[in-house]
């Protein structure tokens, strides 16, 4: 099947022979977003972009990655106007707040705490992130592209069949998406491929980790490492996604 512009990144990810093509895509998208937010394009100086980042904010993980990225002025501009918005929202939330009288029973009910307006506002801010939101929008399109290629391109299906599978997190997303994107017959073919694929590759990772442990036995000092040298980071990726051994992403990399 002839590649289209929107199918190239996914095919590149599958061809990378990674533990999970969606982890490969996730890293690429996230790095592009960090470049967009803090890179040489100086989008943080654009009022419309900073309006979006002021409203959404950033999660703890992406604040850490933005700090590691190294643009002090860009981070300061983003924080300056985000703080202005946060303080305005905080003052309004505090002004509207009226502490209710709790009964003795309420003190032992989790629901009483979850309904606190200040707590709800804080939790809303903790779960809101500009980069996460932008990533999710792009990620959903790659899910659509995956199933489009799965249905239309026998060569793509063959590459998946011979791949290293997926991390469990992205595999779960694929299975959830398959319910709405595939017919009953297509689902049967899909699961006949991906379930054995995941079992086979989870067992492969388990063997790599087990052999790494055995290599610490003095009797195996001179034995071949096989595929165990990077088994820890690959094993962690397979279970939870991401790249534990990656250094912080910096501009220009």
Secondary structure, DSSP 8 states (H G I E B T S, - for coil): ----HHHHHHHHHHHTT-S-HHHHHHHHHHHHHHHHHHSTT-GGGSHHHHHHHHHH---HHHHHHHHHHT-HHHHHHHHHHHHHHHHHHHHHHHHH-------TTGGG-HHHHHT-HHHHHHHHHHT--HHHHHHHHHHHHHHHHHHHHHHH-HHHHHHHHTS----HHHHHHHHHHHHHHS-HHHHHHHHHHHHHHHHHHHHHHHHHHHHHHHHTSGGGTTS--TT-TTHHHHHHHHHH-S-TT-----TT-
